[in-house]
Amino acid sequence: MVAFNSGGISEWLTDEKVGFLVRRGNTEELAGKIETLLTNPDLAGKMGAAGRYMVETEYRLENHLERLIEVYREIARKN
């Protein structure tokens, strides 16, 4: 993954672990990081595996539903 560091991207994309964050609008840096991954398949594979693990553990449906239920419980307690 290579993405501009804007919006909430940096909340889930850990730079140099699951991909690369580049300065917003810096297309030269973006191209350079893409080239890094294209020319280094071992690094691309390592980052891809880390990203898959993150998605499978942090963004599972069960985790999302548990967090959502907790939000509803908190709202119900306040009311």
C-alpha positions as CSV (number, residue, x, y, z in Angstrom):
1,M,0.0,0.0,0.0
2,V,1.2,3.4,-0.9
3,A,-1.0,6.4,0.0
4,F,-0.9,10.1,0.6
5,N,-0.9,11.0,4.3
6,S,-4.3,12.8,4.4
7,G,-7.6,12.3,6.1
8,G,-7.6,9.3,8.4
9,I,-5.2,7.2,6.4
10,S,-2.4,7.4,9.0
11,E,-4.9,6.0,11.6
12,W,-4.6,2.6,10.0
13,L,-1.7,2.6,7.6
14,T,1.5,2.3,9.7
15,D,4.3,3.8,7.7
16,E,7.0,1.3,6.7
17,K,5.1,-1.6,8.3
18,V,2.0,-2.2,6.2
19,G,2.9,0.3,3.5
20,F,4.2,3.8,2.8
21,L,2.7,7.1,3.8
22,V,3.8,9.9,1.6
23,R,3.3,13.7,2.0
24,R,0.0,14.8,0.5
25,G,0.4,15.9,-3.1
26,N,4.0,14.8,-3.4
27,T,3.7,12.7,-6.6
28,E,7.5,12.2,-6.9
29,E,7.6,10.6,-3.4
30,L,4.5,8.6,-4.3
31,A,6.2,7.3,-7.5
32,G,9.4,6.5,-5.7
33,K,7.6,4.4,-3.0
34,I,5.7,2.6,-5.7
35,E,8.9,1.9,-7.5
36,T,10.5,0.7,-4.2
37,L,7.7,-1.9,-3.8
38,L,7.8,-3.0,-7.5
39,T,11.6,-3.5,-7.3
40,N,11.7,-5.2,-3.9
41,P,9.2,-8.1,-3.9
42,D,10.4,-9.4,-0.5
43,L,9.5,-6.0,1.1
44,A,6.2,-5.8,-0.8
45,G,5.4,-9.4,0.4
46,K,6.3,-8.5,4.0
47,M,4.2,-5.4,4.0
48,G,1.3,-7.2,2.3
49,A,1.4,-9.9,4.9
50,A,1.4,-7.3,7.7
51,G,-1.5,-5.5,6.1
52,R,-3.5,-8.7,5.8
53,Y,-2.8,-9.6,9.4
54,M,-3.9,-6.2,10.5
55,V,-7.2,-6.5,8.5
56,E,-7.9,-10.0,9.8
57,T,-7.3,-9.1,13.4
58,E,-8.3,-5.4,13.8
59,Y,-11.1,-5.1,11.2
60,R,-12.9,-8.4,11.5
61,L,-16.7,-8.1,11.5
62,E,-16.9,-9.4,15.1
63,N,-14.6,-6.7,16.3
64,H,-16.6,-4.0,14.6
65,L,-19.9,-5.4,16.0
66,E,-18.4,-5.6,19.5
67,R,-17.3,-1.9,19.3
68,L,-20.7,-0.9,17.9
69,I,-22.6,-2.7,20.7
70,E,-20.4,-1.1,23.3
71,V,-21.2,2.4,21.8
72,Y,-25.0,1.6,22.1
73,R,-24.6,0.3,25.7
74,E,-22.8,3.5,26.6
75,I,-25.5,5.6,25.1
76,A,-28.2,3.6,26.8
77,R,-26.4,4.0,30.2
78,K,-26.3,7.8,29.7
79,N,-30.0,7.9,28.9
